[in-house]
């Protein structure tokens, strides 16, 4: 049984059926009778369009991610947040797009509740079925710590079980017959995860060719690592990797769409933030009479310096020198500043930097010049993150830790793996994913 291999398709198909059933249930509950075909079909087209948009929101929210099984405990919460967002879309759709001639206030309210119940029920059934399915066998061949991490994660999440793991850095020699062929034919392995570019593996690739005719699925070790962890394997990064995977020429359509998105969303944020900025000015004046804004020099695209504007949250504007000097004592966060940071209100003035084009809404986090200099000396290829415009939020901000004060080489090295993943895979859909997950983080007042 291979239900987990096609898990996103099964889940999306079940979700679509749940939406169709929710419409039928909503009409029945609204009129206290089973709806006839004409009534159902009259509502089907607009609700089908709405359902298609909802499925897209589910996709960018991560509900169809390949690594979703390891997040099953958080799935109900993710589903609830996504449906809350979808509810706003539904209201806007029916009340601002009156082309269908219906304004189903009561039906829409019932539909929202019925769809959430049916979606939850469907996913509970799906995971019950998936849990009873036998894990598919896999063989993994490669090098380094990434191989061990990947095998442990695959075994932990279920769906696949590593039958044989050959780590060539641990003195293991690759025996094609015992390590790959035998697990395939005798143990039923269906997948081979392998680093085909490894010099020790290259000579035996012709002997693996025939396994394709035994319905064996070959997966790149490095691509599997990226898919599972959302970051580039550190041992993979080299000059050759950059030449193969990173393009410095502009992505004209994507760059233009992203700039329009920055201007529209950044402008809305800036306008909506003005009342909060005014209230913050009053609170800061009452607290210590100091200035409203603080300014910080950061490193932007191409290594150029940009000056970010934020609401002042500390005793004085230190531009990153929070430990103080001989002339100034150690800088500390004020009482008002704690609230501004907790609610992220202090970040709102950076919408002005977005409008100016200094930064984007989404991209690698811009760092202080002094820290960048130290990181560039200690971490190979660190400056590659400056190939694109930095952002207020990004892939690494969601999935990696970052130093809050001072310089932390080890933490930043791990964060760079996520930044490089974004630089390599950046797209409109990835940006939309980051935006939606950042919104959910802000609602929960969480973040890294």
C-alpha positions in Angstrom: 0.0 0.0 0.0 1.6 3.3 -1.1 -0.8 5.9 0.2 1.9 8.0 1.7 3.8 8.3 -1.5 0.8 10.1 -3.0 -0.2 11.7 0.3 -0.6 15.3 -1.1 -2.9 14.1 -3.9 -5.0 12.0 -1.5 -5.3 14.8 1.0 -6.1 17.4 -1.6 -8.7 15.2 -3.2 -10.3 14.4 0.1 -10.3 18.1 1.0 -12.1 18.9 -2.2 -14.7 16.2 -1.5 -15.1 17.6 2.0 -15.9 21.0 0.5 -18.4 19.6 -1.8 -20.1 17.7 1.0 -20.0 20.8 3.2 -22.0 22.7 0.6 -24.6 20.0 0.5 -24.8 19.9 4.3 -25.0 23.7 4.5 -28.0 23.8 2.1 -29.7 21.0 4.0 -29.3 22.7 7.3 -30.3 26.1 6.0 -33.6 24.9 4.6 -34.2 21.9 6.8 -34.6 19.6 3.8 -32.4 17.8 1.3 -31.5 20.2 -1.5 -32.6 19.4 -5.0 -30.2 19.3 -7.9 -31.0 22.7 -9.2 -30.4 24.4 -5.9 -27.1 22.6 -5.4 -25.9 23.4 -8.9 -26.8 27.1 -8.6 -24.4 27.3 -5.6 -21.8 24.9 -6.9 -19.9 27.2 -9.3 -19.1 30.0 -6.9 -18.4 27.6 -4.0 -16.1 25.6 -6.3 -14.1 28.7 -7.2 -13.9 29.5 -3.5 -12.8 25.9 -2.7 -10.0 26.1 -5.3 -8.7 29.2 -3.6 -8.9 27.5 -0.2 -6.9 24.5 -1.5 -4.2 27.0 -2.6 -4.2 28.5 0.9 -3.8 25.0 2.4 -0.9 24.4 0.1 1.0 27.6 1.0 0.1 27.0 4.7 2.1 23.7 4.6 -0.9 21.3 4.9 0.4 19.4 1.9 4.1 19.5 2.7 6.1 16.4 2.1 7.3 16.6 5.7 3.8 17.2 7.1 3.7 13.8 8.9 6.3 15.0 11.4 4.0 18.0 12.2 0.8 16.0 12.8 0.4 17.3 16.3 0.2 20.8 15.0 -2.0 20.0 12.0 -5.3 20.8 13.7 -4.0 24.2 14.7 -2.6 24.9 11.2 -6.0 23.8 9.8 -7.8 26.2 12.1 -5.6 29.2 11.2 -5.9 28.4 7.5 -9.7 28.2 7.7 -9.8 31.4 9.7 -8.0 33.1 6.8 -10.2 31.4 4.3 -13.3 32.7 6.1 -12.1 36.2 5.4 -11.5 35.4 1.8 -15.0 33.9 1.5 -16.7 37.0 2.9 -14.7 39.2 0.6 -15.5 36.9 -2.4 -19.3 36.9 -2.0 -19.7 40.5 -0.9 -17.3 42.2 -3.3 -17.7 39.9 -6.3 -21.6 39.9 -6.8 -21.4 38.4 -10.3 -23.1 35.2 -9.2 -26.2 36.9 -7.9 -26.1 35.3 -4.5 -25.2 36.7 -1.1 -25.5 33.6 1.1 -25.1 35.0 4.6 -26.6 32.1 6.5 -25.5 29.4 4.1 -21.9 30.7 4.1 -21.8 30.7 7.9 -23.0 27.1 8.0 -20.7 26.2 5.2 -17.7 27.5 7.1 -18.5 25.4 10.2 -19.5 22.3 8.2 -16.3 22.4 6.1 -14.1 22.6 9.2 -15.8 19.6 10.8 -15.6 17.5 7.6 -12.0 18.5 6.9 -11.0 17.5 10.4 -12.9 14.2 10.1 -11.4 13.4 6.7 -7.8 14.0 7.9 -8.4 11.9 11.0 -9.6 9.1 8.8 -6.7 9.5 6.4 -4.0 9.3 9.1 -5.7 6.3 10.6 -5.4 4.6 7.2 -1.8 5.8 6.8 -0.8 4.5 10.2 -2.0 1.0 9.3 0.0 1.0 6.0 3.3 -0.8 6.1 6.3 1.4 5.8 8.1 1.2 2.4 11.7 0.1 2.5 14.5 2.4 1.4 18.3 2.2 1.0 20.5 5.2 1.6 24.1 5.7 0.4 26.2 8.8 1.0 28.6 10.6 3.3 28.7 12.8 6.4 26.4 13.9 9.2 23.7 14.7 6.7 23.2 11.1 5.9 22.7 10.1 9.5 20.4 13.0 10.1 18.3 12.2 7.1 18.0 8.5 7.9 17.0 9.2 11.5 14.3 11.7 10.4 12.9 9.4 7.7 12.6 6.5 10.2 11.1 8.8 12.8 8.4 10.2 10.6 7.1 6.9 9.3 6.0 6.0 5.8 9.5 4.8 4.9 12.0 2.7 6.7 15.7 2.7 6.0 16.6 -1.0 5.5 20.3 -0.3 4.8 22.4 2.8 5.3 26.0 3.0 3.9 28.0 6.0 5.2 31.2 6.2 3.1 32.8 8.5 5.6 32.7 5.8 8.3 35.0 3.4 6.6 32.2 1.6 4.8 32.8 0.2 1.4 29.9 0.1 -1.0 29.0 -3.5 -2.0 26.3 -3.2 -4.7 25.0 -6.7 -4.3 24.7 -6.7 -0.5 23.9 -3.0 0.1 21.5 -2.3 -2.7 20.5 -5.2 -4.9 19.7 -7.6 -2.0 17.5 -5.2 0.0 15.6 -4.5 -3.2 14.9 -8.0 -4.2 14.9 -9.8 -0.9 13.6 -7.1 1.5 11.4 -5.2 -0.8 13.1 -1.8 -0.9 11.3 0.5 -3.3 13.5 3.6 -3.0 17.3 4.2 -3.2 18.5 7.5 -1.7 21.9 8.1 -3.2 24.6 10.7 -3.9 25.2 10.0 -7.6 27.9 12.7 -7.7 30.1 11.0 -5.1 33.3 9.6 -6.7 33.0 6.4 -4.8 29.4 5.9 -6.2 30.0 6.9 -9.8 31.7 3.6 -10.9 28.7 1.5 -9.8 26.0 3.6 -11.4 25.8 1.4 -14.6 25.0 -1.6 -12.3 22.1 0.3 -10.8 20.5 1.2 -14.1 18.6 -2.1 -14.4 16.9 -1.5 -11.0 14.7 1.1 -12.7 13.0 -1.8 -14.4 12.2 -3.3 -11.0 10.1 -0.2 -10.2 12.8 1.2 -7.9 12.6 4.9 -7.3 15.9 6.8 -7.2 16.2 10.0 -5.1 19.1 12.4 -4.9 20.5 12.4 -1.3 21.0 16.1 -1.3 17.5 16.8 -2.8 15.9 14.5 -0.2 17.8 16.4 2.5 16.5 19.7 1.2 12.9 18.4 1.0 12.9 17.1 4.5 14.8 19.8 6.4 14.2 22.9 4.2 17.9 23.8 4.0 20.9 23.1 1.9 23.2 20.3 3.2 26.3 22.2 4.5 28.8 19.7 3.1 27.4 20.2 -0.4 28.1 23.9 -0.6 31.1 24.5 -2.9 32.0 26.6 -5.9 30.6 24.0 -8.2 27.2 24.0 -6.3 26.9 27.7 -6.8 27.7 27.4 -10.5 25.0 24.8 -10.9 22.3 26.2 -8.7 22.6 30.0 -8.3 21.7 32.4 -11.0 22.8 36.0 -10.6 20.9 37.3 -13.7 17.6 39.0 -12.9 14.4 37.0 -12.8 12.4 39.7 -14.7 8.9 38.4 -14.2 9.4 37.3 -10.6 11.4 40.4 -9.6 8.7 42.7 -11.1 5.9 40.8 -9.4 7.8 40.8 -6.1 8.4 44.6 -6.3 4.7 45.2 -7.0 3.8 43.0 -4.0 6.3 44.9 -1.8 4.8 48.3 -2.8 1.2 47.2 -2.4 1.5 45.3 0.8 4.2 47.6 2.2 2.0 50.6 1.5 -1.0 49.1 3.2 1.2 48.2 6.3 2.6 51.7 6.4 -0.8 53.4 6.2 -2.4 51.1 8.7 0.5 51.5 11.1 0.3 55.3 11.4 -2.2 55.2 14.3 0.0 52.7 16.2 3.1 54.7 15.6 1.3 57.8 16.9 0.3 56.0 20.1 3.8 54.7 20.5 5.1 58.2 20.2 2.9 59.3 23.1 4.0 56.2 25.2 7.7 56.9 24.6 7.3 60.6 25.4 5.6 59.8 28.7 8.2 57.2 29.5 11.5 59.1 29.0 10.9 61.9 26.5 13.3 60.3 24.1 13.1 60.1 20.3 10.5 57.9 18.6 12.7 56.2 16.0 15.9 54.3 16.1 18.1 53.8 13.1 20.3 50.8 12.3 22.8 50.3 9.5 22.6 46.9 7.9 24.1 45.2 4.9 21.8 44.9 1.9 22.0 43.5 -1.6 25.4 43.4 -3.1 27.0 44.3 0.2 25.7 47.8 0.1 24.7 49.5 3.4 21.1 50.3 4.1 19.7 52.2 7.1 16.6 50.6 8.7 14.1 52.6 10.7 12.4 51.1 13.7 10.6 52.4 16.8 13.0 52.9 19.6 12.7 50.1 22.2 15.9 50.7 24.2 17.3 53.5 26.3 19.1 55.1 23.3 19.7 54.4 19.6 22.9 52.2 19.7 23.0 51.0 16.1 23.9 47.5 17.3 26.4 48.6 20.0 24.0 47.4 22.8 26.8 46.5 25.2 27.8 50.2 25.6 31.1 52.0 25.4 33.1 54.1 27.8 30.9 57.1 27.1 27.5 55.3 27.4 26.3 52.6 29.8 25.0 49.2 28.7 21.8 49.7 26.6 18.6 48.0 27.9 15.1 47.5 26.6 12.6 49.9 28.2 9.2 48.9 29.5 7.4 50.3 26.5 10.0 48.7 24.3 9.2 45.3 25.7 5.6 45.7 24.6 6.6 47.0 21.2 8.9 44.1 20.6 6.4 41.5 21.9 3.7 42.8 19.6 6.2 43.5 16.7 4.9 47.1 16.5 8.5 48.3 16.6 9.0 46.7 13.2 6.2 48.6 11.4 8.3 51.7 10.3 10.4 49.4 8.2 7.5 49.4 5.7 9.1 52.7 4.7 12.3 50.9 3.8 10.3 48.4 1.8 8.6 51.2 -0.2 12.0 52.9 -0.8 13.4 49.6 -2.1 16.1 49.2 0.6 14.7 45.8 1.6 12.0 43.5 0.5 9.2 42.0 2.6 10.7 38.6 2.1 14.4 37.7 1.9 17.4 36.9 4.1 17.6 38.9 7.3 19.9 41.9 7.0 22.7 41.9 9.5 25.0 44.6 11.1 28.1 45.4 9.1 30.5 44.4 11.9 28.8 41.0 12.3 28.8 40.5 8.5 32.6 41.1 8.4 33.2 38.5 11.1 30.8 35.9 9.6 32.4 36.4 6.1 35.8 35.5 7.6 34.6 32.5 9.6 31.9 31.0 7.3 32.6 30.0 3.7 30.3 31.5 1.1 28.5 33.7 3.7 28.4 36.6 1.3 26.3 34.6 -1.1 23.2 35.6 0.9 23.8 39.2 -0.3 23.1 38.2 -3.9 19.5 39.1 -3.4 17.7 41.9 -1.6 17.3 41.2 2.2 13.8 41.0 3.7 11.9 41.7 6.9 11.0 38.0 7.1 12.2 35.0 5.4 12.7 31.2 5.3 15.5 31.3 7.8 13.5 33.5 10.2 10.8 30.8 10.3 12.9 27.7 10.4 16.3 28.6 12.0 17.5 30.3 15.1 19.4 33.6 14.9 21.6 35.5 17.3 19.8 38.2 19.1 22.9 40.0 20.4 26.5 39.7 19.5 28.1 37.3 17.0 27.3 33.5 17.0 29.2 31.7 14.2 27.7 28.2 14.8 24.1 29.5 14.8 24.6 31.7 11.8 26.3 28.8 9.9 23.1 26.7 10.4 21.0 29.8 9.4 23.0 30.2 6.2 21.9 26.8 5.1 18.3 28.0 5.1 19.2 31.3 3.4 20.9 29.4 0.6 17.8 27.2 0.3 15.8 30.4 -0.3 18.3 31.9 -2.7 18.2 28.7 -4.7 14.4 28.0 -4.7 13.0 31.5 -4.4 9.7 31.9 -6.3 6.3 33.5 -5.9 4.9 30.4 -4.3 7.7 30.1 -1.8 7.3 33.8 -0.9 3.6 33.3 -0.5 4.3 30.4 1.8 6.6 32.5 4.0 4.1 35.4 4.1 1.3 33.1 5.3 3.4 31.4 7.9 4.8 34.7 9.1 1.2 36.0 9.5 0.3 33.0 11.6 3.4 33.5 13.8 2.5 37.2 14.3 -1.0 36.2 15.3 0.4 33.9 18.0 3.0 36.5 19.1 5.7 34.0 18.5 8.8 34.0 16.3 12.5 33.4 16.1 
